[in-house]
Amino acid sequence: MKRRTFVQLLAASPLVSPLTEAEAMEIPKYRVASKFKPAATPGMPGAYPGRVVSVKSANCLDSTGDKADAAVVREMMERGMRSLTGESKTIDAWRRFIKADDVVGIKVNAGGRPYCVSAPEIVAETVRNLMDVGVKPRQIYVYERFQSQLDEINYAPYLPEGVTIFAAEGGNRGADNKNYDPLTYVEADFFGEDDTRSNMIRLISEKLTKVINIPNMKDHGATGVTGCLKNIAYGSFSNVARTHFKGASHTLSFVGTLAAVEPLRSRTVLQIMDGLRGVWHGGPFAYTKKYVFYPKTIMFGTDPVAIDRLLLDIIEAERKAHGAISVWERSEKYLKADDSNARDADPNVNIIIREPGHIEYAAKLGLGEHDIKKIRVEEIEV
């Protein structure tokens, strides 16, 4: 059968609420190419829109913050999954999302190495539960864009033999085209760049049937924060760093646009926010502990917007506690465009005008609930 590609303009996509006139004027023209149609209930916002379970434990990390207690993490995961689904047995909670014949991708975040990445203990516990459901190791893929980042973390010792650790490209120096789908992409010209396409990782479009997203709680120099939405969007497509250049950013609209592309939207069925550790400035990186903090929390949900809306308040509160400028600060007096050294030295320096509004924008694309009054949070202490 001849493969057909359905090309549509973002402007034709249904919105939950209309864009403001200012937003409409600033949004680039997007061309979305995909042959895939949405599931009857897309994974985002999924089965539990506007619902978040937050599990906290004072004992999940040792006194240095470097080592997680795998047994405590297991209990946090079990409590979170049962509370989210209402199931009395952990295995039944996972069966709400995963079947034995699924091919499952686990989207980790390796950008904050070495101090703030998707914790191997959380990834390992996720894999253990998938296998309890009946998913074989060869059907499980832990994936990220860059091999160089995955190598620094080394998830392999934590995982059963047969689980694949997959990277789409060696480092942030250009795509290895065979690992990206040439027919599933978003096209936009942001700053007159030569390559105007961002292609979905082929593993997602051609092999995986389900995706579990495991982001971190981090500040971000371009988006304000980087949580569920940015991890699944920018971590599943090529050529995304082009959205921010010389202090300007198109992340406001591009993060949600990528996350909404099928089949990524429908196949991403579970969000597990790793908040054992967080980064309140200098993110998405964590080369030192200078800006690392310890929420000691894991959040569970299917709605990436709702979790990220809570993340905004967490990062904003931590920055305020340290006397740093708001993630919403847009004044050019704090801007030193592309001067990462100045940003790393001073939490009152921005290298890009941040776009924390990308979370609300994603809500307007139907990806989740942004209104804090409508987000239902269940808090659990372990």
MOVEN-V487043 format. One record per helix or strand of 2 or more residues. SS is the DSSP state (H for helix, E for strand). FROM is the first residue (numbers start at 0). TO is the last residue. If there is no record, write none. Layout:
ss->{SS;SS}
from->{FROM;FROM}
to->{TO;TO}
This chain:
ss->{E;H;H;E;H;E;H;H;E;H;H;E;H;H;E;H;E;E;H;E;E;E;H;H;E;E;H;H;E;E;E;H;H;H;H;H;E}
from->{5;9;20;30;45;50;69;89;103;119;136;139;146;155;163;176;179;196;201;209;215;223;227;240;243;247;250;263;267;291;296;303;331;339;357;371;375}
to->{8;11;25;33;47;55;84;94;106;132;138;145;152;157;168;178;186;200;205;212;219;225;233;242;244;248;258;266;278;292;300;320;333;344;363;373;380}
